[in-house]
Amino acid sequence: MQDRNAVVTGATSGIGLATARLLAARGCNVMLNGLGDRAEIERVCADIAAQTGARVVWSPADLSRPDETRALMAQAAEALGPVDILVNNAGVQHVAALHEFPEEKWDLVLAVNLSAAFHAIKAALPAMMERGGGRIVNTASVLGMVGAPHKPAYVAAKHGLVGLTKAVAIEAAPHGITCNAVCPGTVMTPIIERQIAQQARVTGLPEDEVLDTVFLRRMPTGRLVRPEEVAEAIAFLCSDAAASITGAVIPVDGGYSTH
Ligand code: NAD
């Protein structure tokens, strides 16, 4: 992957940050996207660059907005050159019973988890097609494969992202471009940390029982998935070795989806 240009959305923490680090370590120049404290993110970018020798830049584009998503892809091409690898990883969650689910949260979860991937892929494809190759990986979720209560927008968005992955894979394959989805189980990142209180409210469980009862019991491995384990799967799908894998939906979920 030496000197490939990669965009990783949602890369300011968790799975996306682990993926950006790994792609840089494998030789890619990387544009990280995500929200957060500018000074802290710039320190992280400098740290990755120093450790890997990669060019590492950051865009604070808000992916709930299609115009900012398109601008992100244009900025990446300007800063790094044509984009070879696109990892659509940004995600948000909201936990509430369906009959009480706020409509603006439905719109936000669909916008960031699903529509942003469409806009980014649409922007990335012309240059990939011109160059005759490319890699797209979408971070879906085990909840893109099975349902769960109290997360209707997220389950719908992640199932939609799995569908988009297959649709893109078929259209892009003749151009040497692959498009795959990874489906993590529970990874302890800010998106899960923020859910503990919400889950306690909606399930009536004490907060200290949520992790075990809501999340860990569903994974036969009985432990959290590490962000680096998901990053390894993504990096493999971005490599030349994965040229014949496209439209695949790959669980990295400790066996969650086998239930
Ligand atoms: P995280 O909270 O650490 O990362 C989410 C990232 O998305 C952050 O960088 C955040 O800044 C970014 N983001 C959120 N809203 C954004 C917006 N409007 N514009 C741009 N960036 C935005 O959580 P994570 O677990 O690393 O999540 C990464 C992906 O993995 C998400 O798509 C999530 O749905 C998926 N996932 C996570 C788990 C888990 O258990 N943690 C399980 C399955 C799937």
Boltz pocket constraint, residues with backbone or C-beta under 6 A from the ligand:
constraints:
  - pocket:
      binder: B
      contacts: [[A, 9], [A, 10], [A, 11], [A, 12], [A, 13], [A, 14], [A, 15], [A, 16], [A, 33], [A, 34], [A, 35], [A, 36], [A, 60], [A, 61], [A, 62], [A, 63], [A, 64], [A, 88], [A, 89], [A, 90], [A, 91], [A, 92], [A, 112], [A, 113], [A, 139], [A, 140], [A, 141], [A, 142], [A, 183], [A, 184], [A, 185], [A, 186], [A, 187], [A, 188], [A, 189], [A, 190], [A, 191], [A, 192]]
      max_distance: 6.0
